[in-house]
Amino acid sequence: MIQKAPPIALSKYETAASRTDQFEEDPISIDHLRYGFFGEVGSLLAAVKKYKRDTAAPSERESAEEELGDALWYLTALIRRDGFTLEEVGEATIQELQRELHVNGVTRTGADTTFAEIDGLLAFQSKHLPEPKDVMLYRLASQTSVLFQKHSTTLAELKKMPVSAYAQLLGTLSMLAAKFHLSLNHIASWNMEKTQSRWPEEARYIPLFDAKSPTFEQLPRIFEIKFVQRQIRGKVFVVQRLNGVNLGDPLTDNRTEGDHYRYHDVFHLAYLAHLGWSPVMRGLLKLKRKSDPDLDENQDGARAMIIEEGIATWIFNHARSRRNFVDVKVGKLEYSLLKQIKSTVAGYEVDQCPLWQWELAILEGFRVFRELTEMKEGVVRVNLDAHTISLLPLSAEGTV
């Protein structure tokens, strides 16, 4: 088992996890944490089942990395709410594993416990762990059920779990990691990177992708696009204009039942504002980076445009049943949606953008989209330097 990340102290992981914990200190939220942990265990079981059934499914190792990492996060949050530290549970876990694996007790120096220390007990035991992988998965599911022994309506009624119960859960997670040829240290490191991308301690935009390109190939840092409705042969079209010049073709909803998709280019403008990326808008603005053949073909080419259009359409369809994200606050957009987007753009420059930038691009795009569908017409102002997008009345055109 190779440790790809430096040893991570359990106390350091707990601090990082607590910064991204947005659940309240109340019975409902604590129940949600329990459901979350149970859900990750269930997802792991489902992923293993799917892998055995479907050869096209992601590998077991990749699924385990994700689900075990999320399970570790939820477990840490529950431990903290019961008044324990992950360090305390970690020490109990080492003792538990030593007993179960018949490993002679090791005298500790008093330094912070690390995930690597727990992994070390399993390093030469992965082929000789007490149970097969499938049985161990059932063991984890059974241990998880203990979290739901009593329902509480107030904090005072909450049944606290003993340290030993949490140690059993953490120990089983570590043994499962070994069964999947992973280390708990790697899983903790990966999960910290993921949560930092989603909920950063300090949000800093990455540099604009064309910052080093010739000036004549750079996107305008501040500009306005005018959205105007027109009646053409009895149909409602939306025309986009920049400095008095039409951009692209007039758009309809292209759907029997209207859904305002004719305004969807506002999503591409939001991608520009918060990601500094939109092959579609580069094409419309005739700002492809042709001085660099690689960027011109691979980052600004037809395939990149198709991927961007596909993402915009997929998110739009997803949002229709969610009232176009009207009630979704920053930090609350579904992770599964963001994860799918990141998977779709792998290999393209925008893959460098963390998840929080994608979330802002999506939520801000839909905010302006909702406003535009109400106003019917307007001026969308984009500021790449300030990372903002806003809607103004047509009378405000040309104010920048």
Contacts in CASP RR format, 6 or more apart in sequence:
PFRMAT RR
TARGET T0000
AUTHOR 0000-0000-0000
METHOD contacts of the structure
MODEL  1
MIQKAPPIALSKYETAASRTDQFEEDPISIDHLRYGFFGEVGSLLAAVKK
YKRDTAAPSERESAEEELGDALWYLTALIRRDGFTLEEVGEATIQELQRE
LHVNGVTRTGADTTFAEIDGLLAFQSKHLPEPKDVMLYRLASQTSVLFQK
HSTTLAELKKMPVSAYAQLLGTLSMLAAKFHLSLNHIASWNMEKTQSRWP
EEARYIPLFDAKSPTFEQLPRIFEIKFVQRQIRGKVFVVQRLNGVNLGDP
LTDNRTEGDHYRYHDVFHLAYLAHLGWSPVMRGLLKLKRKSDPDLDENQD
GARAMIIEEGIATWIFNHARSRRNFVDVKVGKLEYSLLKQIKSTVAGYEV
DQCPLWQWELAILEGFRVFRELTEMKEGVVRVNLDAHTISLLPLSAEGTV
1 119 0 8 1.000
1 122 0 8 1.000
1 123 0 8 1.000
1 126 0 8 1.000
1 178 0 8 1.000
1 181 0 8 1.000
1 182 0 8 1.000
1 183 0 8 1.000
2 183 0 8 1.000
3 116 0 8 1.000
3 119 0 8 1.000
3 183 0 8 1.000
3 185 0 8 1.000
3 186 0 8 1.000
4 186 0 8 1.000
4 189 0 8 1.000
5 185 0 8 1.000
5 186 0 8 1.000
5 188 0 8 1.000
5 189 0 8 1.000
7 114 0 8 1.000
7 115 0 8 1.000
7 116 0 8 1.000
7 117 0 8 1.000
7 185 0 8 1.000
8 114 0 8 1.000
8 115 0 8 1.000
8 116 0 8 1.000
8 185 0 8 1.000
8 188 0 8 1.000
8 189 0 8 1.000
8 192 0 8 1.000
9 87 0 8 1.000
9 112 0 8 1.000
9 113 0 8 1.000
9 114 0 8 1.000
10 85 0 8 1.000
10 86 0 8 1.000
10 87 0 8 1.000
10 89 0 8 1.000
10 90 0 8 1.000
10 112 0 8 1.000
10 113 0 8 1.000
10 114 0 8 1.000
10 115 0 8 1.000
11 85 0 8 1.000
11 86 0 8 1.000
11 87 0 8 1.000
11 112 0 8 1.000
11 113 0 8 1.000
12 112 0 8 1.000
13 72 0 8 1.000
13 76 0 8 1.000
13 86 0 8 1.000
13 115 0 8 1.000
13 188 0 8 1.000
13 192 0 8 1.000
14 76 0 8 1.000
14 79 0 8 1.000
14 80 0 8 1.000
14 85 0 8 1.000
14 86 0 8 1.000
14 87 0 8 1.000
16 192 0 8 1.000
16 195 0 8 1.000
16 196 0 8 1.000
17 73 0 8 1.000
17 76 0 8 1.000
17 77 0 8 1.000
17 192 0 8 1.000
17 195 0 8 1.000
18 76 0 8 1.000
18 77 0 8 1.000
18 80 0 8 1.000
19 199 0 8 1.000
19 201 0 8 1.000
20 73 0 8 1.000
20 195 0 8 1.000
20 196 0 8 1.000
20 198 0 8 1.000
20 199 0 8 1.000
21 77 0 8 1.000
21 80 0 8 1.000
22 199 0 8 1.000
22 331 0 8 1.000
22 332 0 8 1.000
23 29 0 8 1.000
23 30 0 8 1.000
23 32 0 8 1.000
23 33 0 8 1.000
23 77 0 8 1.000
25 81 0 8 1.000
25 155 0 8 1.000
26 155 0 8 1.000
27 152 0 8 1.000
27 153 0 8 1.000
27 154 0 8 1.000
27 155 0 8 1.000
27 157 0 8 1.000
27 158 0 8 1.000
30 78 0 8 1.000
30 81 0 8 1.000
30 158 0 8 1.000
31 151 0 8 1.000
33 74 0 8 1.000
33 77 0 8 1.000
33 78 0 8 1.000
33 81 0 8 1.000
34 78 0 8 1.000
34 147 0 8 1.000
34 148 0 8 1.000
36 74 0 8 1.000
37 71 0 8 1.000
37 74 0 8 1.000
37 75 0 8 1.000
37 78 0 8 1.000
37 144 0 8 1.000
37 147 0 8 1.000
38 144 0 8 1.000
38 147 0 8 1.000
38 148 0 8 1.000
40 67 0 8 1.000
40 68 0 8 1.000
40 69 0 8 1.000
40 70 0 8 1.000
40 71 0 8 1.000
40 74 0 8 1.000
41 67 0 8 1.000
41 71 0 8 1.000
41 140 0 8 1.000
41 141 0 8 1.000
41 144 0 8 1.000
42 67 0 8 1.000
42 141 0 8 1.000
43 63 0 8 1.000
43 67 0 8 1.000
43 70 0 8 1.000
44 63 0 8 1.000
44 64 0 8 1.000
44 67 0 8 1.000
44 68 0 8 1.000
44 71 0 8 1.000
44 137 0 8 1.000
44 140 0 8 1.000
44 176 0 8 1.000
45 137 0 8 1.000
45 141 0 8 1.000
47 57 0 8 1.000
47 58 0 8 1.000
47 60 0 8 1.000
47 63 0 8 1.000
47 64 0 8 1.000
47 67 0 8 1.000
48 60 0 8 1.000
48 63 0 8 1.000
48 64 0 8 1.000
48 133 0 8 1.000
48 134 0 8 1.000
48 137 0 8 1.000
50 57 0 8 1.000
51 57 0 8 1.000
51 58 0 8 1.000
51 59 0 8 1.000
51 60 0 8 1.000
51 63 0 8 1.000
57 63 0 8 1.000
60 180 0 8 1.000
61 180 0 8 1.000
61 181 0 8 1.000
61 182 0 8 1.000
64 176 0 8 1.000
64 177 0 8 1.000
64 180 0 8 1.000
64 182 0 8 1.000
65 180 0 8 1.000
65 182 0 8 1.000
65 186 0 8 1.000
65 187 0 8 1.000
65 190 0 8 1.000
68 173 0 8 1.000
68 176 0 8 1.000
68 177 0 8 1.000
68 180 0 8 1.000
68 182 0 8 1.000
68 187 0 8 1.000
69 187 0 8 1.000
69 188 0 8 1.000
69 190 0 8 1.000
69 191 0 8 1.000
70 191 0 8 1.000
71 173 0 8 1.000
72 173 0 8 1.000
72 184 0 8 1.000
72 187 0 8 1.000
72 188 0 8 1.000
72 191 0 8 1.000
73 191 0 8 1.000
73 195 0 8 1.000
75 166 0 8 1.000
75 169 0 8 1.000
75 170 0 8 1.000
75 173 0 8 1.000
76 86 0 8 1.000
78 147 0 8 1.000
78 161 0 8 1.000
78 166 0 8 1.000
79 85 0 8 1.000
79 86 0 8 1.000
79 89 0 8 1.000
79 166 0 8 1.000
80 86 0 8 1.000
82 160 0 8 1.000
82 161 0 8 1.000
82 166 0 8 1.000
83 160 0 8 1.000
84 163 0 8 1.000
84 166 0 8 1.000
87 112 0 8 1.000
87 113 0 8 1.000
88 163 0 8 1.000
89 163 0 8 1.000
89 166 0 8 1.000
89 167 0 8 1.000
89 170 0 8 1.000
90 113 0 8 1.000
90 118 0 8 1.000
90 167 0 8 1.000
90 170 0 8 1.000
91 108 0 8 1.000
91 113 0 8 1.000
92 163 0 8 1.000
92 164 0 8 1.000
92 166 0 8 1.000
92 167 0 8 1.000
93 118 0 8 1.000
93 167 0 8 1.000
93 170 0 8 1.000
93 171 0 8 1.000
93 174 0 8 1.000
94 106 0 8 1.000
94 108 0 8 1.000
94 113 0 8 1.000
94 117 0 8 1.000
94 118 0 8 1.000
94 121 0 8 1.000
95 167 0 8 1.000
96 164 0 8 1.000
96 167 0 8 1.000
96 168 0 8 1.000
96 171 0 8 1.000
97 103 0 8 1.000
97 118 0 8 1.000
97 121 0 8 1.000
97 122 0 8 1.000
97 171 0 8 1.000
97 174 0 8 1.000
97 175 0 8 1.000
98 104 0 8 1.000
98 105 0 8 1.000
98 106 0 8 1.000
98 121 0 8 1.000
100 130 0 8 1.000
101 121 0 8 1.000
101 122 0 8 1.000
101 125 0 8 1.000
101 129 0 8 1.000
101 130 0 8 1.000
103 121 0 8 1.000
114 185 0 8 1.000
115 183 0 8 1.000
115 184 0 8 1.000
115 185 0 8 1.000
115 187 0 8 1.000
115 188 0 8 1.000
116 183 0 8 1.000
116 185 0 8 1.000
118 170 0 8 1.000
118 171 0 8 1.000
118 174 0 8 1.000
118 184 0 8 1.000
119 174 0 8 1.000
119 177 0 8 1.000
119 178 0 8 1.000
119 183 0 8 1.000
119 184 0 8 1.000
119 185 0 8 1.000
122 129 0 8 1.000
122 174 0 8 1.000
122 175 0 8 1.000
122 178 0 8 1.000
125 178 0 8 1.000
126 178 0 8 1.000
126 179 0 8 1.000
126 181 0 8 1.000
129 136 0 8 1.000
129 175 0 8 1.000
129 178 0 8 1.000
129 179 0 8 1.000
131 139 0 8 1.000
133 176 0 8 1.000
133 179 0 8 1.000
133 180 0 8 1.000
136 172 0 8 1.000
136 175 0 8 1.000
136 176 0 8 1.000
136 179 0 8 1.000
137 176 0 8 1.000
139 172 0 8 1.000
140 169 0 8 1.000
140 172 0 8 1.000
140 173 0 8 1.000
140 176 0 8 1.000
143 165 0 8 1.000
143 168 0 8 1.000
143 169 0 8 1.000
143 172 0 8 1.000
144 169 0 8 1.000
146 161 0 8 1.000
146 165 0 8 1.000
147 161 0 8 1.000
149 159 0 8 1.000
150 157 0 8 1.000
150 159 0 8 1.000
152 158 0 8 1.000
152 159 0 8 1.000
173 184 0 8 1.000
174 184 0 8 1.000
177 183 0 8 1.000
177 184 0 8 1.000
177 186 0 8 1.000
177 187 0 8 1.000
194 355 0 8 1.000
196 354 0 8 1.000
197 354 0 8 1.000
197 355 0 8 1.000
197 356 0 8 1.000
198 331 0 8 1.000
198 335 0 8 1.000
198 338 0 8 1.000
198 354 0 8 1.000
198 355 0 8 1.000
198 356 0 8 1.000
198 359 0 8 1.000
199 331 0 8 1.000
199 356 0 8 1.000
200 354 0 8 1.000
200 356 0 8 1.000
203 356 0 8 1.000
205 274 0 8 1.000
205 357 0 8 1.000
205 387 0 8 1.000
206 352 0 8 1.000
206 353 0 8 1.000
206 354 0 8 1.000
206 357 0 8 1.000
208 218 0 8 1.000
208 219 0 8 1.000
208 276 0 8 1.000
208 384 0 8 1.000
209 276 0 8 1.000
209 277 0 8 1.000
209 299 0 8 1.000
209 349 0 8 1.000
209 350 0 8 1.000
210 217 0 8 1.000
210 218 0 8 1.000
210 219 0 8 1.000
210 289 0 8 1.000
211 218 0 8 1.000
213 289 0 8 1.000
213 291 0 8 1.000
213 292 0 8 1.000
213 295 0 8 1.000
214 291 0 8 1.000
217 287 0 8 1.000
217 288 0 8 1.000
217 289 0 8 1.000
217 290 0 8 1.000
217 291 0 8 1.000
218 287 0 8 1.000
219 272 0 8 1.000
219 276 0 8 1.000
219 281 0 8 1.000
219 282 0 8 1.000
219 285 0 8 1.000
219 287 0 8 1.000
219 384 0 8 1.000
220 285 0 8 1.000
220 384 0 8 1.000
221 383 0 8 1.000
221 384 0 8 1.000
221 385 0 8 1.000
222 381 0 8 1.000
222 382 0 8 1.000
222 383 0 8 1.000
222 384 0 8 1.000
222 385 0 8 1.000
222 400 0 8 1.000
223 242 0 8 1.000
223 381 0 8 1.000
223 382 0 8 1.000
223 400 0 8 1.000
224 242 0 8 1.000
224 379 0 8 1.000
224 380 0 8 1.000
224 381 0 8 1.000
224 382 0 8 1.000
224 392 0 8 1.000
224 397 0 8 1.000
224 398 0 8 1.000
224 399 0 8 1.000
224 400 0 8 1.000
225 240 0 8 1.000
225 241 0 8 1.000
225 242 0 8 1.000
225 247 0 8 1.000
225 265 0 8 1.000
225 269 0 8 1.000
225 379 0 8 1.000
225 380 0 8 1.000
225 382 0 8 1.000
226 240 0 8 1.000
226 241 0 8 1.000
226 242 0 8 1.000
226 244 0 8 1.000
226 378 0 8 1.000
226 379 0 8 1.000
226 380 0 8 1.000
226 394 0 8 1.000
226 397 0 8 1.000
227 238 0 8 1.000
227 239 0 8 1.000
227 240 0 8 1.000
227 263 0 8 1.000
227 266 0 8 1.000
227 372 0 8 1.000
227 377 0 8 1.000
227 378 0 8 1.000
227 379 0 8 1.000
227 380 0 8 1.000
228 238 0 8 1.000
228 239 0 8 1.000
228 240 0 8 1.000
228 241 0 8 1.000
228 377 0 8 1.000
228 378 0 8 1.000
228 394 0 8 1.000
229 236 0 8 1.000
229 237 0 8 1.000
229 238 0 8 1.000
229 239 0 8 1.000
229 376 0 8 1.000
229 377 0 8 1.000
230 236 0 8 1.000
230 237 0 8 1.000
230 238 0 8 1.000
230 239 0 8 1.000
230 250 0 8 1.000
231 237 0 8 1.000
232 250 0 8 1.000
235 252 0 8 1.000
236 252 0 8 1.000
236 262 0 8 1.000
237 250 0 8 1.000
237 251 0 8 1.000
237 252 0 8 1.000
237 262 0 8 1.000
238 250 0 8 1.000
238 251 0 8 1.000
238 252 0 8 1.000
238 262 0 8 1.000
238 263 0 8 1.000
239 246 0 8 1.000
239 250 0 8 1.000
239 251 0 8 1.000
240 246 0 8 1.000
240 247 0 8 1.000
240 248 0 8 1.000
240 265 0 8 1.000
241 247 0 8 1.000
242 285 0 8 1.000
247 284 0 8 1.000
247 285 0 8 1.000
248 284 0 8 1.000
251 261 0 8 1.000
251 262 0 8 1.000
251 263 0 8 1.000
251 264 0 8 1.000
251 265 0 8 1.000
252 262 0 8 1.000
253 259 0 8 1.000
253 260 0 8 1.000
253 261 0 8 1.000
253 262 0 8 1.000
254 261 0 8 1.000
255 261 0 8 1.000
259 320 0 8 1.000
260 369 0 8 1.000
260 373 0 8 1.000
261 316 0 8 1.000
263 369 0 8 1.000
263 372 0 8 1.000
263 373 0 8 1.000
264 312 0 8 1.000
264 313 0 8 1.000
264 316 0 8 1.000
264 369 0 8 1.000
265 280 0 8 1.000
265 281 0 8 1.000
266 365 0 8 1.000
266 368 0 8 1.000
266 369 0 8 1.000
266 372 0 8 1.000
266 380 0 8 1.000
266 389 0 8 1.000
267 312 0 8 1.000
267 315 0 8 1.000
267 316 0 8 1.000
267 362 0 8 1.000
267 365 0 8 1.000
267 366 0 8 1.000
267 369 0 8 1.000
268 278 0 8 1.000
268 280 0 8 1.000
268 281 0 8 1.000
268 308 0 8 1.000
268 312 0 8 1.000
269 278 0 8 1.000
269 281 0 8 1.000
269 365 0 8 1.000
269 368 0 8 1.000
269 380 0 8 1.000
269 382 0 8 1.000
269 389 0 8 1.000
270 361 0 8 1.000
270 362 0 8 1.000
270 364 0 8 1.000
270 365 0 8 1.000
270 368 0 8 1.000
270 389 0 8 1.000
271 277 0 8 1.000
271 278 0 8 1.000
271 281 0 8 1.000
271 308 0 8 1.000
271 361 0 8 1.000
272 278 0 8 1.000
272 281 0 8 1.000
272 382 0 8 1.000
272 384 0 8 1.000
273 361 0 8 1.000
273 364 0 8 1.000
273 382 0 8 1.000
273 383 0 8 1.000
273 384 0 8 1.000
273 387 0 8 1.000
273 388 0 8 1.000
273 389 0 8 1.000
274 357 0 8 1.000
274 358 0 8 1.000
274 360 0 8 1.000
274 361 0 8 1.000
274 364 0 8 1.000
274 387 0 8 1.000
274 389 0 8 1.000
275 350 0 8 1.000
275 353 0 8 1.000
275 357 0 8 1.000
275 358 0 8 1.000
275 361 0 8 1.000
276 350 0 8 1.000
276 384 0 8 1.000
277 308 0 8 1.000
277 349 0 8 1.000
277 350 0 8 1.000
277 353 0 8 1.000
278 308 0 8 1.000
279 299 0 8 1.000
279 300 0 8 1.000
279 301 0 8 1.000
279 304 0 8 1.000
279 305 0 8 1.000
279 307 0 8 1.000
279 308 0 8 1.000
280 305 0 8 1.000
280 308 0 8 1.000
280 309 0 8 1.000
282 288 0 8 1.000
282 289 0 8 1.000
282 300 0 8 1.000
283 300 0 8 1.000
283 305 0 8 1.000
288 296 0 8 1.000
288 300 0 8 1.000
288 301 0 8 1.000
289 295 0 8 1.000
289 296 0 8 1.000
289 299 0 8 1.000
289 300 0 8 1.000
290 296 0 8 1.000
298 304 0 8 1.000
298 348 0 8 1.000
299 348 0 8 1.000
299 349 0 8 1.000
304 348 0 8 1.000
307 344 0 8 1.000
307 345 0 8 1.000
307 348 0 8 1.000
311 341 0 8 1.000
311 344 0 8 1.000
311 345 0 8 1.000
314 340 0 8 1.000
315 337 0 8 1.000
315 341 0 8 1.000
315 362 0 8 1.000
318 337 0 8 1.000
319 325 0 8 1.000
319 366 0 8 1.000
322 328 0 8 1.000
324 366 0 8 1.000
324 369 0 8 1.000
324 370 0 8 1.000
325 333 0 8 1.000
325 362 0 8 1.000
325 363 0 8 1.000
325 366 0 8 1.000
326 366 0 8 1.000
326 370 0 8 1.000
328 363 0 8 1.000
330 359 0 8 1.000
330 360 0 8 1.000
330 363 0 8 1.000
331 356 0 8 1.000
331 359 0 8 1.000
333 359 0 8 1.000
333 362 0 8 1.000
333 363 0 8 1.000
335 355 0 8 1.000
337 362 0 8 1.000
338 355 0 8 1.000
338 358 0 8 1.000
338 359 0 8 1.000
341 358 0 8 1.000
342 351 0 8 1.000
342 355 0 8 1.000
342 358 0 8 1.000
345 351 0 8 1.000
360 387 0 8 1.000
364 389 0 8 1.000
365 389 0 8 1.000
368 380 0 8 1.000
368 389 0 8 1.000
368 390 0 8 1.000
368 391 0 8 1.000
371 391 0 8 1.000
372 378 0 8 1.000
372 380 0 8 1.000
372 391 0 8 1.000
375 391 0 8 1.000
375 393 0 8 1.000
377 394 0 8 1.000
378 391 0 8 1.000
378 392 0 8 1.000
378 393 0 8 1.000
378 394 0 8 1.000
379 391 0 8 1.000
379 392 0 8 1.000
379 393 0 8 1.000
379 394 0 8 1.000
379 396 0 8 1.000
379 397 0 8 1.000
379 398 0 8 1.000
380 389 0 8 1.000
380 390 0 8 1.000
380 391 0 8 1.000
380 392 0 8 1.000
381 388 0 8 1.000
381 389 0 8 1.000
381 390 0 8 1.000
381 391 0 8 1.000
381 392 0 8 1.000
381 400 0 8 1.000
382 388 0 8 1.000
382 389 0 8 1.000
383 389 0 8 1.000
392 399 0 8 1.000
END
